[in-house]
Amino acid sequence: MKQLMKTILIACLTVAVVGCGKKDKKQSIRSGRNARGPSELVNRGAVNNNGQPIRFTPGSGTTWGEIVGSPEDAFRDAVYYFVSATVDPAEFGYVSGQPGQDTGVRFWGSVETEGSFRSGTANQRIRRETAELRISIWDSFAGQTDGAGNVIPEYPIHIRGATDGYVNGNRAVVTFSDAFGSITLDGSISGDYFSGTVKFDNRQYWDGVAPGATGTLGNFYVSTCGFFRCN
């Protein structure tokens, strides 16, 4: 069944930029766009389970990073598989795999280690309860209005609390999970930058068929001390 769903998804992905079945993608806001987190565009003032305000932009010392990939069509397909946990990819717009573009995949993270963070130190475990990750996917529809006059949100993911993570020497792996699946940042620390690959494992597709898509979203890069809480 999973292979069948992948075949169907690939068929839609090949025509997603112009529309699968030539549907009007902007006819209405598609349910599921902010199922994994509140939108920076339309959900200002949102709070978490503890009643604390959701941070849409990084706090002091935390910086944005980017997730990129090439060739463009391969990266686009990876993004569509990634969002397929909550959204029909045929109803998603164009997303660039190049850095610094109007569309693209941005993220920030805030991760502490149990002891003082220091690159090159072996066997540092992360503080799972305080770890935080936000991913914002800005496609070509985000910020526009749909047929009902509503603002179309970006595709956000906001997870507080990691399921696993460690820093061992110059390698670091951090996994975040929610009801829709897991996201793992697996990379290396080289001087001022933390870079590597982002992998995902979705629990199901947008229509409830399980298991969902798995794969590599792309390559990430971010300031080391803009992601880890350096002391």
C-alpha positions, 0 to 999 in steps of 0.5 A, spaced: 500 500 500 505 504 501 508 503 494 502 504 491 501 511 495 508 513 493 506 511 485 500 516 486 504 521 489 509 521 484 504 522 478 501 528 482 508 531 483 510 531 476 504 536 475 504 539 481 507 546 479 501 547 474 496 543 478 494 535 479 488 535 475 488 542 473 485 544 480 485 551 482 490 551 488 488 558 491 480 556 491 480 556 499 485 555 504 487 547 505 486 544 511 493 541 514 497 547 512 498 549 520 496 542 523 504 541 525 504 548 528 501 555 528 502 560 522 506 566 523 502 570 518 495 568 521 496 565 528 499 571 532 498 570 539 498 563 539 500 559 546 503 552 547 500 547 552 503 551 558 499 557 556 506 560 554 506 565 547 509 561 541 515 564 538 515 565 531 522 568 530 528 566 534 529 569 541 536 572 543 542 568 540 538 564 536 538 565 528 535 562 522 538 557 518 536 554 511 534 547 508 536 547 501 537 542 495 539 540 488 537 539 483 531 543 483 526 538 481 528 533 486 528 538 492 521 540 490 519 533 490 522 532 497 518 538 500 512 535 497 513 528 500 515 532 507 508 536 507 504 530 505 503 528 512 498 533 512 497 536 505 495 534 499 502 535 495 498 537 489 495 543 492 502 546 494 506 551 491 513 552 488 519 552 493 526 553 491 531 549 493 536 555 493 538 559 499 536 566 500 530 566 495 523 568 496 520 561 497 524 556 501 525 552 507 527 556 513 528 553 520 531 555 527 532 551 533 534 552 540 538 546 543 542 545 550 546 540 552 546 537 559 553 540 561 556 546 558 556 545 550 563 545 547 564 543 540 569 537 540 567 534 547 565 527 547 558 524 549 554 530 551 547 529 551 541 534 550 536 537 554 530 534 551 525 538 555 527 544 553 529 543 545 525 547 540 525 546 533 521 551 528 521 550 520 517 554 516 516 552 509 514 558 504 511 556 498 509 561 492 502 561 495 504 563 502 501 570 503 496 571 498 489 570 499 484 565 497 478 565 493 474 566 500 479 572 501 483 569 507 490 569 507 494 563 505 499 561 511 506 558 510 507 551 512 510 551 519 512 546 524 513 547 531 516 542 536 518 543 543 521 537 546 526 533 543 525 525 543 533 524 542 539 527 541 547 528 542 553 531 541 559 527 540 565 530 538 564 534 532 558 530 530 551 532 533 544 528 531 537 531 534 530 528 533 524 531 534 517 528 534 510 530 534 503 526 532 505 526 524 512 523 525 519 525 526 524 530 524 532 528 525 538 533 524 544 529 523 550 533 522 557 536 523 560 542 527 565 545 523 567 552 527 562 557 526 557 552 523 553 546 524 551 543 517 548 536 515 542 533 512 534 533 515 531 526 514 523 525 516 519 519 517 511 521 517 506 516 520 501 517 515 499 521 508 494 527 508 488 522 507 490 517 513 493 512 509 499 509 513 505 509 514 507 515 511 513 518 506 520 517 509 526 520 506 531 526 506 528 533 506 535 536 504 541 539 506 541 544 512 546 549 515 546 554 521 550 558 526 553 553 531 551 558 537 545 560 533 542 553 534 546 550 540 546 554 547 554 555 547 556 557 554 
